[in-house]
Amino acid sequence: MRLIDDIAALPLFSGLSLSQQEALTALSRRQSFKKGATVFSRGDGSSGFYMILAGRVKVFQLSTEGKEQILHIFGPGESVGEAAVFSGAMFPAYAEAYEDSTLLFIPRDSFIELIRNDPTLSLAMLAVLSKRLRMVTALVESLSLKEVPARLASHLLFLSAEGGAAGRIELDISKGHLASLLGTIPETLSRILTKMTARGLIRSEGSRITILNRAGMDALAAGERKL
């Protein structure tokens, strides 16, 4: 596929004119990353940002003891590292390929110059940054105010709504990574899943989870019910 076709297929750029997409094509380039490869590290200078064409990218923090806290796993069509680009600061977290991935690298200086000449692009980026801020705010609220069962219930309800199938979820990340995303450890996650199953809230079969009692899960997510 031509690079301009890749760019036109990205939700962030799909509404741009042909001339705008051609301008982006001239300054962008594809980059391939094998699973586990570093995309950028915390403290690196932000020379540009990435759009995911294929695969997934994990963004995470590391504690001084080396414990990993996953912030988010981004997929095709999403951007990674754009906030640091606009602030001109260093990347505040780590990013690595969660699986073999193809990314579109967009250099910072060239992109900012393009925005100066065509403010339409800045409105699209503002929408992305606003969505990212809401996501981070929800994560901070969940990790600081909710107990682990409530975090897990909220996440499963979100996945269920996003997937569209009535109550059925197919986890596309390992349970170890899910535990990290929720700010806990795999053993605790397994115990909570077992309790949810025993209480008739869910059915868990490997990577497949089915929500059996949505009202009960809603109450658990809201902190109105305990396991």
N, C-alpha and C positions, 0 to 999 in steps of 0.2 A: 504494500500500500504506500502511496506517495505521502510525504510528510504533511503536505497541506491537507490531505484527506484525514489524516490522524487528528490534526488541529481542528478541522471543521466538525469532527465527531465528538469533541470534548464539550460537555455542557457549558463550561465557562466561556468558550469561544464560539459556540455554534451560532449565536445571534449576530456575529460580526459580519461586516461586508466582505466581499471577496478580496478587495484591496487590503483590508485590515488583516485578514488571514494570510495573505501573501507576505505582508510585512513581518508577521510573526514567524512565518516559515523561514524567512531570510536570516533571522537571528537565533533560531532554535536548533537543537540537535537531539537525536535519539541516543540514549545510553542504555546498555544492558547490564543487569546485575544478577549474579547467581544467588541462590538462596543463602541467606546468612551474610551476604556481602554488605559492608558499611556504605551507606549513601552519604551520610555526614555524621559528625560527632559533635557533642556539646562543646562549645567554645570555638568551633571552626568559624572563620569569617564567612559571611553569607554572600558569596559571589553570584548567586542566582537561586531559583527555586525550581521545583519539579512538578510535572503533571504525570499521573500514572496512566500509561497506555494499556499495559497488560500486567497481570500479577498483583501483588500486594506489598505494602511497606509498613513495617512496624515502627512506631515512634514511642520512645520510652526514656525513662530516667534511671540512673543508677545511684544507689546510696553509697556512703563512704565504705560500707561493708561489702559492696558489690551486689546488693539485692536489686533486682529489676522491678520497676513499676511501669507496666505498659500504660501509656496514655491513650493510644488509639491504634487501630490497624486500618489503614486506608486502602481503598481498592480503585479499580479503573475509573477514570474520569475525575478523580479527586486530586487536589494539589497538596504538596508537602513542602514546608519551609518558606512559605510566602510571607509570613509575619516578620521574620527577621530581615527579609529583603527590604521591606518598606521602612523598617526602623533603622536600617543600616547597621544593625547590631550583629552580634555573633549568634549562631544557632543555640537555642536554649535547651535542646534535648538531643537525643541520639536517634538516628533512623537507620534501619537496615532492611534489606529485602526479606520479606517473610517467605517468599517463594521466588523462583526465577521470574524476573520482572523486566519490563521495558518501560523506561521513563523518558519523558521529554524534558530536557534541561533548557531553561530560559534564563539567560544572563541578566543580572540585576541592572547594570547601567544601561544596556540597550533597551530593556523593557521599560524602565522609568522614562527614558527619552521618548519612547513610543507613546507612553501615556501622556506626556506633556504635549505631544502633537495631536493626540486624539483622546480627549477626556472620556469618551464612551467606555473605554477599557477600564478606567478607574472605578466606574459605577459597578461593573461586573465584579471587580476585585473586592469592593466594599461589601458586597453581598456575601462573598465567600468568607471574608474576615469576620463579619457579623455572625455567621453560622458557626464558625470556629470558636468564637468567644462564648457563645451560648453552650457549646459542647463542653468547653473547659470549665465553665461555671457550674454546669450540671455535675461534672466529674468531681470537682472540689467539694460541692455540697454533699454528694453521695459518700465520698470517702471520709468526710469530717463529721457528718451528722447522722448517717445511717449505719446500723449494724450490718454485718455481712449477709445474713439471710434476706434483709430488706434490699440490699444492693443486688443480690442475685435475682430476687423476684422481679425487681424493676428491669434488670437487663433481659431476663427471659420474656417478660411482657413486651418489651421494646422489640426484641427479635421476632416475636410472634406477630406483632402488628406489621412489622416491616416485611415479613415473608408473605403475608397475605393468606396463607393456608390456616384454616381454623385450628389454632392451638398447637400446630406442629412446627417444630424447630429442628433444623439440621445444623449442628455446630460445625463451623468451618475452621475453627481453631482448636488446638489441643486444650484439654481441661487444665493443664498446667499454665498455659498462657491465659486462659479465662480467669484462673485464680489471680494471676498477676494483674490483669486488667481490673479486677474487683478489689485489689489491695489486700489479698489474703494468701494462704498457702494451699497447695493441692489437697492436703489431708483434711483441712477444714472444709473446703469446697465439697469434697466427697461425702463428708458427714452430713452436710446440709442437704445435699441432693438425696441422700438416703432418708433423712427425716421428712423431706418434702414428699417423697414417694410413700413413706409409711403413713403420712397424714392424708393421703389421697389427693394431694395438690397437683402432682405431676406423675408421668410415667417416664422412666429413663431407661433407654436401651442403647448403650454405647454413646455414639455422637447424636443420637436422635432423642429428642425430648418432646413430650406431648403435655400440654397444659390441660388438666382434667377439671380443675376448679378455679375458674378465672376470678370469681369474687373473692375467694380465699387468698389468691395470689395478690390481688389488688390490696387487700387488707394488710397482707404481710409487707408489701412494698411501701405502704403508707405508714408502717409502724403501728398499725392498729391491732395487729395480731402477732403473737410470738410462736415460734416452733416448739 
